[in-house]
Amino acid sequence: MQADIMVIGAGSVGLAAGYQLARRGARVVLLDEGAPPHALGSHHGSTRLVRYAYGEGARYVPLLLRARRLWQDLEAESGESLLLPCGVLNLGRADSLFIQQVAASAREYGLALEQLEGDAIGRRWPAWCLPEGQGGAFEPQAGVLYCERVLLAYRRLAERAGARLLEYSAVRTLRIDGEGGVRASTARGEVHAGKVLICAGQHSARLLAGLGLSLPLTRVRKTFAWYRADEQAMGPGCFPGFSADMAQGIYYGFPTLDGAGFKVGRHDGGQLLAPGEPLTPFGALAEDRVELDAFVHRYLPGVGELIEGKACHYIRTPDEDFILDRHPEHEQVFFASACSGHGFKFASVLGELFAHWMLDGDPGFDLAPFRLARFG
């Protein structure tokens, strides 16, 4: 099969890029190990937070602001409700680096942000029971993305624009051919393209190793769960999403949506996994439930019993920043991996960025903080 551009991994970034490339007239083939959206990558679980005053650093904010415009455009083009602006509450002590960077990025880019002490948080959102010294910063323009709806919308629009998605087509080998292009071997045959974008999660390091690059990535098993909660107290009109840098760990959560319950997960911690190692289900380890129960009972005592839990994985870099780059020797090879557990909110802009880079020769953003060379 022939294409102008091959995209390996039809997850959030891959489908967004496939859509952007195809709508500009490129012949695009997307290859995926499953039938997206699925639970094999890092894009399942129904919802993701979207924040703009960014505790991970102000270098992300230009990308986030462009992403917001693109999420709104995707809603309009797809006719789907994808983005819920319910606000996000960032919690932590005043000396938390995360909270300091939230405030610093808001100041630098003029973002709306309301600083609150713990007692004020409790009065405004009575579900919270915070210890003395705990404060927060509320971002009213932030909110929730419906991640699986997003992927379905991108898939429909990409295919409508002419992109081909080959399901159950995991790439076995990837090589540079004598014609200046790339060839991928899959169970469904060989695909040849002039350029390739690799955004294949846990498989990215293996594929790039075959092209002479070493990516310092680790795979980490993570868990999240839904609990029963009163929608009158914790629905989107009266309870925001949150990201909490607490003494016990870093947690995130969502208002109860569509009767599904209150969703919470832990961002740090987790168990190291080898690439390809089976992902054991939620509850296989005692700490799966213990650490989530402990957070809920300590800080949100009105939340009810657990409904269900799920497991997923992060693919992380050592500094937890993204890798967005182009092969230094093979200029037809581009890659986006890994997003370190906070990348979904960027998918719209990363798809556009790589489309510009691959078709026009310029990504449109300063990617120096995200280059592979930073690891030496």
LUMVOMI-299180 format. One record per residue (C-alpha): chain; x, y, z. Coordinates in pm, 1 decimal, always signed. Example, Ala and Ser with C-alpha at 12.3 -4.5 7.8 and 13.67 -1.06 7.14 Angstrom:
// residues 2
- ch; X; Y; Z
- A; +1230.0; -450.0; +780.0
- A; +1367.0; -106.0; +714.0
// end
This chain:
// residues 376
- ch; X; Y; Z
- A; +0.0; +0.0; +0.0
- A; +125.7; +345.7; -91.1
- A; +72.6; +672.9; +93.7
- A; +225.8; +1016.1; +125.4
- A; +232.0; +989.0; +503.7
- A; +204.3; +692.3; +736.9
- A; +88.8; +747.3; +1096.2
- A; +176.6; +465.2; +1335.4
- A; -61.0; +466.5; +1631.2
- A; -417.2; +592.6; +1587.4
- A; -461.6; +722.5; +1939.9
- A; -527.1; +1083.6; +2033.8
- A; -229.0; +1243.5; +1858.3
- A; -232.9; +998.9; +1567.0
- A; -598.3; +1050.8; +1479.6
- A; -571.3; +1427.9; +1521.5
- A; -268.6; +1431.8; +1291.1
- A; -436.4; +1199.7; +1041.6
- A; -734.7; +1432.3; +1025.1
- A; -521.6; +1744.8; +981.4
- A; -302.2; +1583.7; +716.2
- A; -592.7; +1438.4; +517.6
- A; -793.5; +1760.2; +518.9
- A; -495.0; +1927.7; +355.4
- A; -492.0; +1672.6; +76.0
- A; -220.7; +1429.9; +185.6
- A; -273.1; +1059.2; +118.9
- A; -268.0; +922.7; +474.5
- A; -263.3; +569.3; +612.8
- A; -304.2; +518.7; +988.4
- A; -189.0; +190.1; +1141.0
- A; -309.8; +70.5; +1479.5
- A; -283.7; -247.2; +1684.5
- A; -657.6; -238.1; +1763.3
- A; -980.7; -67.5; +1658.7
- A; -966.3; +283.8; +1806.8
- A; -1091.0; +403.3; +2043.0
- A; -985.3; +106.1; +2254.6
- A; -823.4; +28.3; +2591.1
- A; -478.1; -67.9; +2461.2
- A; -325.3; +279.6; +2484.1
- A; -370.9; +577.6; +2713.0
- A; -692.8; +730.4; +2580.0
- A; -976.2; +535.0; +2745.2
- A; -1173.6; +611.3; +3059.3
- A; -1430.6; +854.1; +2912.2
- A; -1290.8; +1188.0; +3040.2
- A; -974.9; +1397.9; +3067.7
- A; -909.7; +1731.4; +3236.7
- A; -816.9; +2030.9; +3024.5
- A; -624.0; +2306.6; +3206.9
- A; -456.2; +2622.3; +3075.1
- A; -284.4; +2772.9; +3384.3
- A; -40.1; +2487.5; +3380.9
- A; +134.2; +2348.7; +3686.8
- A; +368.8; +2151.6; +3463.3
- A; +520.6; +2477.1; +3336.6
- A; +444.2; +2791.1; +3136.2
- A; +623.4; +2648.9; +2828.7
- A; +306.7; +2446.4; +2763.2
- A; +63.2; +2738.7; +2764.8
- A; +100.3; +2852.3; +2398.0
- A; +21.0; +2496.9; +2291.7
- A; -277.6; +2483.2; +2527.3
- A; -427.5; +2809.1; +2404.3
- A; -412.2; +2691.2; +2044.6
- A; -551.8; +2352.5; +2152.8
- A; -854.2; +2526.0; +2308.3
- A; -940.1; +2692.6; +1977.3
- A; -901.0; +2361.5; +1795.9
- A; -1123.7; +2174.2; +2044.6
- A; -1394.0; +2433.4; +1980.1
- A; -1346.2; +2392.6; +1604.7
- A; -1372.1; +2014.9; +1637.6
- A; -1700.4; +2049.5; +1826.0
- A; -1838.2; +2272.1; +1553.7
- A; -1728.1; +2049.1; +1265.8
- A; -1830.8; +1719.8; +1425.9
- A; -2155.8; +1845.7; +1578.2
- A; -2059.1; +1666.0; +1901.3
- A; -2042.5; +1797.0; +2258.1
- A; -1676.7; +1731.7; +2345.6
- A; -1568.4; +2001.9; +2591.0
- A; -1736.9; +2082.7; +2922.0
- A; -1611.7; +2411.3; +3076.3
- A; -1692.7; +2324.0; +3439.2
- A; -1371.8; +2479.4; +3578.4
- A; -1076.2; +2308.9; +3743.7
- A; -958.4; +2354.5; +4103.0
- A; -583.4; +2315.3; +4154.9
- A; -511.9; +2216.1; +4515.6
- A; -189.9; +2223.3; +4716.6
- A; +4.2; +2402.2; +4985.5
- A; +143.2; +2745.4; +4902.5
- A; +495.7; +2601.1; +4881.1
- A; +389.6; +2342.0; +4622.0
- A; +590.3; +2389.1; +4300.3
- A; +282.8; +2277.2; +4105.9
- A; +65.4; +2553.3; +4258.3
- A; +340.0; +2811.4; +4211.4
- A; +367.4; +2724.9; +3842.8
- A; -10.1; +2738.7; +3799.1
- A; -4.4; +3095.5; +3930.5
- A; +308.3; +3192.7; +3734.4
- A; +170.4; +3066.5; +3402.3
- A; -158.9; +3247.7; +3462.7
- A; +24.6; +3575.1; +3529.3
- A; +248.0; +3538.2; +3224.0
- A; -38.8; +3473.6; +2983.2
- A; -317.4; +3674.3; +3148.0
- A; -532.0; +3370.8; +3230.9
- A; -828.2; +3390.3; +3465.3
- A; -732.7; +3234.2; +3800.6
- A; -884.5; +3278.0; +4145.8
- A; -665.5; +3212.5; +4451.8
- A; -855.7; +3055.2; +4743.7
- A; -776.7; +2945.9; +5099.7
- A; -897.1; +2610.4; +5233.1
- A; -1190.5; +2747.3; +5433.3
- A; -1312.3; +2944.2; +5130.6
- A; -1289.4; +2629.2; +4919.2
- A; -1501.4; +2439.5; +5172.2
- A; -1767.5; +2710.5; +5175.3
- A; -1785.0; +2729.1; +4798.2
- A; -1769.8; +2352.3; +4734.6
- A; -1890.7; +2184.4; +5056.1
- A; -1789.6; +1837.3; +4937.1
- A; -1425.9; +1927.0; +5017.5
- A; -1282.0; +1878.5; +5365.1
- A; -930.3; +2024.7; +5348.3
- A; -667.7; +2046.9; +5623.7
- A; -536.7; +2376.6; +5755.4
- A; -276.4; +2527.4; +5525.9
- A; -421.9; +2371.2; +5214.2
- A; -523.1; +2619.8; +4948.0
- A; -608.4; +2628.5; +4584.9
- A; -638.2; +2817.3; +4258.8
- A; -961.2; +2791.6; +4060.7
- A; -948.1; +2823.7; +3682.8
- A; -1301.8; +2892.3; +3554.8
- A; -1224.5; +2846.1; +3184.2
- A; -1078.3; +2497.1; +3231.7
- A; -1287.8; +2182.1; +3231.6
- A; -1336.0; +1832.5; +3094.3
- A; -1283.2; +1668.2; +2756.2
- A; -1484.5; +1358.1; +2662.7
- A; -1185.2; +1164.5; +2533.5
- A; -1351.9; +869.2; +2361.4
- A; -1601.6; +1098.1; +2188.5
- A; -1305.4; +1305.7; +2068.8
- A; -1135.7; +1004.3; +1913.3
- A; -1453.8; +892.4; +1740.2
- A; -1502.0; +1244.3; +1601.1
- A; -1144.3; +1258.9; +1472.4
- A; -1176.7; +912.6; +1320.0
- A; -1496.3; +1000.6; +1134.2
- A; -1360.1; +1329.7; +1006.3
- A; -1022.7; +1183.3; +906.9
- A; -1185.3; +902.3; +710.3
- A; -1428.4; +1147.1; +551.5
- A; -1129.3; +1352.9; +437.6
- A; -978.8; +1044.3; +273.9
- A; -747.7; +897.8; +538.3
- A; -733.9; +516.1; +558.0
- A; -728.1; +348.1; +898.2
- A; -594.8; -7.6; +907.9
- A; -715.0; -174.5; +1226.5
- A; -531.7; -465.6; +1392.4
- A; -219.7; -370.4; +1199.4
- A; +55.4; -348.2; +1458.5
- A; +385.6; -257.4; +1294.8
- A; +638.5; -537.3; +1321.9
- A; +932.4; -362.3; +1157.7
- A; +998.3; -16.2; +1022.3
- A; +1283.5; +62.8; +784.7
- A; +1412.3; +334.1; +557.3
- A; +1404.0; +224.3; +194.1
- A; +1635.7; +308.7; -93.8
- A; +1386.6; +556.4; -237.8
- A; +1403.2; +796.2; +55.2
- A; +1076.9; +672.9; +206.4
- A; +977.9; +437.6; +486.6
- A; +834.9; +86.7; +483.0
- A; +633.5; -75.7; +758.7
- A; +565.9; -447.1; +783.6
- A; +230.3; -546.2; +938.2
- A; +7.6; -853.2; +956.6
- A; -192.7; -700.4; +671.7
- A; +106.2; -648.9; +445.5
- A; +359.1; -377.5; +379.1
- A; +289.4; -4.7; +374.4
- A; +517.1; +240.9; +195.6
- A; +510.3; +616.3; +250.0
- A; +725.7; +918.6; +191.9
- A; +710.8; +1021.2; +558.8
- A; +607.8; +866.4; +889.6
- A; +477.0; +996.0; +1220.8
- A; +538.9; +754.4; +1509.0
- A; +301.4; +806.2; +1801.7
- A; +259.9; +445.9; +1907.5
- A; +284.2; +467.6; +2286.3
- A; +469.0; +172.9; +2434.6
- A; +578.6; +59.8; +2086.5
- A; +749.1; +387.3; +1990.8
- A; +1081.1; +312.8; +2161.1
- A; +1111.1; -24.2; +1985.1
- A; +1032.4; +120.0; +1642.6
- A; +1275.3; +408.3; +1681.0
- A; +1546.3; +178.8; +1819.7
- A; +1531.5; +2.1; +1483.7
- A; +1614.4; +337.1; +1323.7
- A; +1907.1; +406.1; +1555.7
- A; +1741.7; +623.2; +1820.8
- A; +1714.0; +544.6; +2191.6
- A; +1415.3; +693.1; +2376.1
- A; +1438.9; +703.1; +2758.6
- A; +1083.8; +586.6; +2822.8
- A; +923.0; +389.0; +3104.2
- A; +580.1; +229.2; +3112.5
- A; +379.3; +264.7; +3433.8
- A; +55.1; +92.4; +3532.5
- A; -205.4; +335.6; +3669.1
- A; -553.5; +299.9; +3815.3
- A; -865.2; +515.2; +3842.1
- A; -1216.7; +455.4; +3971.7
- A; -1571.7; +584.2; +3995.3
- A; -1757.5; +629.6; +4326.3
- A; -2121.6; +695.6; +4398.9
- A; -2187.1; +1064.8; +4455.8
- A; -2480.1; +1300.9; +4485.4
- A; -2514.1; +1489.9; +4158.0
- A; -2676.6; +1778.3; +4345.4
- A; -2349.8; +1821.9; +4536.8
- A; -2092.2; +1698.3; +4287.9
- A; -2239.5; +1750.9; +3942.1
- A; -2070.7; +1985.3; +3690.5
- A; -2281.9; +2283.9; +3790.9
- A; -2164.8; +2271.1; +4152.4
- A; -1834.0; +2082.0; +4160.5
- A; -1530.7; +2139.9; +3935.1
- A; -1268.4; +1903.7; +3810.6
- A; -953.3; +1909.4; +4020.6
- A; -581.3; +1838.7; +4031.3
- A; -448.4; +1796.8; +4385.9
- A; -84.4; +1798.0; +4497.8
- A; -131.7; +1650.4; +4846.2
- A; +101.4; +1505.1; +5108.0
- A; -16.1; +1154.0; +5013.6
- A; +36.3; +1198.0; +4639.3
- A; -92.7; +1374.6; +4329.0
- A; -457.2; +1304.9; +4250.1
- A; -705.7; +1425.2; +3991.2
- A; -1082.7; +1399.7; +3961.2
- A; -1402.1; +1499.9; +3786.5
- A; -1756.8; +1598.3; +3872.6
- A; -2008.5; +1317.9; +3842.6
- A; -2122.6; +1317.6; +3479.6
- A; -2419.5; +1149.1; +3312.3
- A; -2491.6; +939.3; +3621.5
- A; -2152.8; +761.4; +3601.8
- A; -2036.1; +870.0; +3945.9
- A; -1739.4; +1065.5; +4076.9
- A; -1414.3; +972.5; +3897.9
- A; -1075.3; +993.4; +4070.7
- A; -724.3; +871.1; +3992.1
- A; -368.1; +905.2; +4114.4
- A; -117.1; +1071.8; +3881.8
- A; +205.7; +975.9; +4057.4
- A; +306.1; +632.3; +4185.7
- A; +203.6; +321.6; +3993.5
- A; +388.4; +3.2; +3897.9
- A; +661.3; -25.3; +3636.0
- A; +578.7; -248.0; +3338.4
- A; +788.8; -382.7; +3054.9
- A; +671.0; -303.7; +2699.9
- A; +414.1; -565.7; +2603.8
- A; +366.3; -690.2; +2960.8
- A; -4.5; -760.2; +3025.4
- A; -191.9; -488.7; +3210.6
- A; -343.8; -650.9; +3517.7
- A; -698.5; -532.4; +3594.0
- A; -801.5; -297.4; +3871.4
- A; -804.8; -477.4; +4205.3
- A; -523.6; -716.0; +4120.2
- A; -307.2; -525.4; +4369.7
- A; -422.3; -427.0; +4717.7
- A; -306.8; -67.2; +4674.5
- A; -532.1; -17.1; +4371.8
- A; -830.3; +52.4; +4590.0
- A; -659.1; +141.8; +4915.5
- A; -491.3; +459.4; +4791.1
- A; -803.8; +588.2; +4613.4
- A; -1029.9; +505.5; +4906.7
- A; -790.8; +682.8; +5143.1
- A; -794.5; +1002.1; +4934.5
- A; -1171.9; +1003.5; +4897.9
- A; -1244.7; +932.1; +5264.2
- A; -993.7; +1192.6; +5384.6
- A; -1083.9; +1485.6; +5160.9
- A; -1430.8; +1408.3; +5019.6
- A; -1609.8; +1225.8; +5302.5
- A; -1953.6; +1258.1; +5146.5
- A; -1860.1; +1037.2; +4851.5
- A; -2016.4; +690.2; +4857.4
- A; -1895.5; +341.0; +4778.3
- A; -1681.2; +241.7; +4480.9
- A; -1871.8; +154.6; +4161.8
- A; -1589.5; +26.4; +3942.9
- A; -1220.8; +73.7; +3875.9
- A; -1000.7; +42.3; +3568.9
- A; -632.4; +16.3; +3486.6
- A; -437.2; +202.8; +3220.1
- A; -76.4; +290.9; +3156.8
- A; +139.7; +599.0; +3119.0
- A; +444.1; +610.9; +2894.7
- A; +679.4; +850.3; +3074.6
- A; +999.0; +1040.2; +3007.4
- A; +1244.4; +1099.8; +3297.3
- A; +1138.5; +1466.3; +3331.9
- A; +771.8; +1395.4; +3242.8
- A; +783.9; +1647.0; +2957.8
- A; +685.9; +1542.6; +2606.7
- A; +917.3; +1429.4; +2329.4
- A; +818.9; +1599.2; +2001.4
- A; +1089.6; +1562.5; +1740.6
- A; +1226.5; +1465.0; +1402.1
- A; +1492.5; +1201.7; +1340.5
- A; +1834.1; +1375.3; +1312.8
- A; +1949.9; +1145.1; +1030.1
- A; +1624.3; +1046.9; +858.8
- A; +1426.3; +1365.5; +805.8
- A; +1120.8; +1174.8; +684.0
- A; +1072.5; +1030.3; +1035.8
- A; +879.3; +1231.8; +1298.8
- A; +777.3; +1115.5; +1645.6
- A; +557.4; +1215.8; +1938.9
- A; +627.7; +1004.3; +2245.1
- A; +581.3; +1008.9; +2528.7
- A; +318.6; +1240.8; +2671.6
- A; +379.8; +1119.3; +3027.2
- A; +17.8; +1096.4; +3139.6
- A; -84.3; +1456.8; +3072.7
- A; -97.2; +1471.3; +2694.7
- A; -458.5; +1421.5; +2590.4
- A; -554.5; +1787.5; +2629.3
- A; -282.2; +1870.8; +2373.8
- A; -390.8; +1621.4; +2107.7
- A; -568.6; +1876.1; +1889.2
- A; -270.7; +2109.7; +1865.6
- A; -13.5; +1831.1; +1833.9
- A; -205.3; +1690.1; +1539.1
- A; -204.3; +2030.2; +1370.8
- A; +160.2; +2093.9; +1464.6
- A; +283.9; +1772.4; +1304.7
- A; +70.0; +1830.6; +994.9
- A; +231.0; +2173.4; +949.6
- A; +577.5; +2033.2; +1016.5
- A; +543.8; +1740.2; +777.6
- A; +378.5; +1935.3; +495.2
- A; +526.2; +2285.5; +535.3
- A; +860.1; +2219.3; +705.5
- A; +782.2; +2424.3; +1018.5
- A; +587.4; +2311.4; +1328.7
- A; +480.9; +2666.4; +1412.6
- A; +593.8; +2642.3; +1776.9
- A; +923.9; +2648.0; +1961.3
- A; +982.3; +2281.1; +2036.6
- A; +1324.8; +2319.4; +2198.7
- A; +1193.7; +2212.8; +2544.6
- A; +1054.1; +1892.2; +2393.1
- A; +1344.2; +1771.5; +2179.3
- A; +1504.5; +1432.1; +2242.1
- A; +1850.3; +1593.7; +2258.7
- A; +1777.3; +1733.1; +2606.6
- A; +1854.8; +1389.3; +2747.1
- A; +2206.4; +1400.6; +2609.5
// end
